[in-house]
Amino acid sequence: MSDWQPRPYQDYEWIVADPELLGGKLAIRGTRISVELILECLANAMSLADIDESFHNAFPHAALHEVLKVASAFAGSFHVTA
C-alpha cells in the first residue's frame, strides 16, 4: 500500500491539487471527485442528496464550503478589459 497523499491546494483542508490525481484538477481530498464536477452538479440544481446518490456518498459535505470558496476566488479573479 502506498503512502502517497495528494498535495493540498493552498491552505484548504478539503481541496487538493496534484498531477497524480485527476490530471492535476482540483479535487476533494480522499476522493476522485473534482471540484469542477461538484460545481456542475450544483449548477444543474442537484441537491446534496442527489450528489450523495450519484456518487455513493463519496462526497464529504464538510467540503462544500471550500468548493464554493474556490469557485468564488476564481470568479473574483476574472476581469474583462475593454
C-alpha positions as a Markdown table, in Angstrom:
| # | Residue | x | y | z |
|---|---|---|---|---|
| 1 | Met | 0.0 | 0.0 | 0.0 |
| 2 | Ser | 1.3 | 3.4 | -0.9 |
| 3 | Asp | 1.9 | 6.4 | 1.4 |
| 4 | Trp | 1.2 | 8.8 | -1.4 |
| 5 | Gln | -1.1 | 11.7 | -0.5 |
| 6 | Pro | -2.2 | 14.4 | -2.9 |
| 7 | Arg | -0.9 | 17.9 | -2.3 |
| 8 | Pro | -3.2 | 20.3 | -0.5 |
| 9 | Tyr | -4.3 | 23.3 | -2.6 |
| 10 | Gln | -3.2 | 26.5 | -0.9 |
| 11 | Asp | -4.4 | 26.4 | 2.7 |
| 12 | Tyr | -7.6 | 24.4 | 2.1 |
| 13 | Glu | -8.3 | 21.4 | 4.2 |
| 14 | Trp | -10.5 | 19.6 | 1.7 |
| 15 | Ile | -9.2 | 20.8 | -1.7 |
| 16 | Val | -6.2 | 19.1 | -3.2 |
| 17 | Ala | -4.3 | 19.6 | -6.5 |
| 18 | Asp | -1.8 | 17.0 | -7.6 |
| 19 | Pro | -0.7 | 15.9 | -11.1 |
| 20 | Glu | -1.1 | 12.3 | -9.9 |
| 21 | Leu | -4.8 | 12.8 | -9.2 |
| 22 | Leu | -7.3 | 13.6 | -12.0 |
| 23 | Gly | -4.5 | 15.0 | -14.1 |
| 24 | Gly | -4.0 | 17.9 | -11.7 |
| 25 | Lys | -7.5 | 19.1 | -11.5 |
| 26 | Leu | -8.7 | 20.5 | -8.2 |
| 27 | Ala | -10.2 | 17.6 | -6.3 |
| 28 | Ile | -11.9 | 16.7 | -3.0 |
| 29 | Arg | -9.4 | 15.1 | -0.5 |
| 30 | Gly | -10.0 | 11.4 | -0.1 |
| 31 | Thr | -12.0 | 11.1 | -3.3 |
| 32 | Arg | -11.6 | 11.1 | -7.0 |
| 33 | Ile | -14.2 | 13.7 | -7.4 |
| 34 | Ser | -13.2 | 17.0 | -8.9 |
| 35 | Val | -14.3 | 20.4 | -7.7 |
| 36 | Glu | -15.5 | 21.1 | -11.2 |
| 37 | Leu | -17.8 | 18.1 | -11.1 |
| 38 | Ile | -19.4 | 19.2 | -7.8 |
| 39 | Leu | -19.9 | 22.7 | -9.2 |
| 40 | Glu | -21.5 | 21.3 | -12.3 |
| 41 | Cys | -23.9 | 19.2 | -10.2 |
| 42 | Leu | -24.9 | 22.2 | -8.1 |
| 43 | Ala | -25.3 | 24.4 | -11.3 |
| 44 | Asn | -27.7 | 21.7 | -12.6 |
| 45 | Ala | -29.8 | 22.1 | -9.5 |
| 46 | Met | -28.7 | 18.8 | -7.9 |
| 47 | Ser | -29.2 | 18.7 | -4.1 |
| 48 | Leu | -26.6 | 17.2 | -1.7 |
| 49 | Ala | -28.9 | 14.2 | -1.5 |
| 50 | Asp | -28.8 | 13.9 | -5.3 |
| 51 | Ile | -25.0 | 14.1 | -5.2 |
| 52 | Asp | -24.8 | 11.5 | -2.5 |
| 53 | Glu | -27.0 | 9.2 | -4.5 |
| 54 | Ser | -24.9 | 9.8 | -7.7 |
| 55 | Phe | -21.5 | 9.3 | -6.1 |
| 56 | His | -22.4 | 6.6 | -3.5 |
| 57 | Asn | -22.0 | 9.1 | -0.5 |
| 58 | Ala | -18.3 | 9.7 | -1.5 |
| 59 | Phe | -18.6 | 13.5 | -1.4 |
| 60 | Pro | -18.0 | 14.8 | 2.1 |
| 61 | His | -20.5 | 17.5 | 2.9 |
| 62 | Ala | -17.9 | 19.3 | 5.1 |
| 63 | Ala | -16.0 | 20.1 | 1.8 |
| 64 | Leu | -18.9 | 22.1 | 0.3 |
| 65 | His | -17.9 | 25.4 | 1.8 |
| 66 | Glu | -14.4 | 25.1 | 0.4 |
| 67 | Val | -15.7 | 24.1 | -3.0 |
| 68 | Leu | -17.8 | 27.3 | -3.1 |
| 69 | Lys | -14.9 | 29.3 | -1.7 |
| 70 | Val | -12.6 | 28.1 | -4.5 |
| 71 | Ala | -15.3 | 28.9 | -7.1 |
| 72 | Ser | -15.7 | 32.4 | -5.6 |
| 73 | Ala | -11.9 | 33.0 | -5.7 |
| 74 | Phe | -11.7 | 32.0 | -9.3 |
| 75 | Ala | -14.7 | 34.0 | -10.3 |
| 76 | Gly | -13.3 | 37.0 | -8.5 |
| 77 | Ser | -10.1 | 36.8 | -10.3 |
| 78 | Phe | -11.7 | 37.1 | -13.8 |
| 79 | His | -11.7 | 40.6 | -15.3 |
| 80 | Val | -12.8 | 41.7 | -18.7 |
| 81 | Thr | -11.0 | 44.7 | -20.3 |
| 82 | Ala | -12.4 | 47.0 | -22.9 |
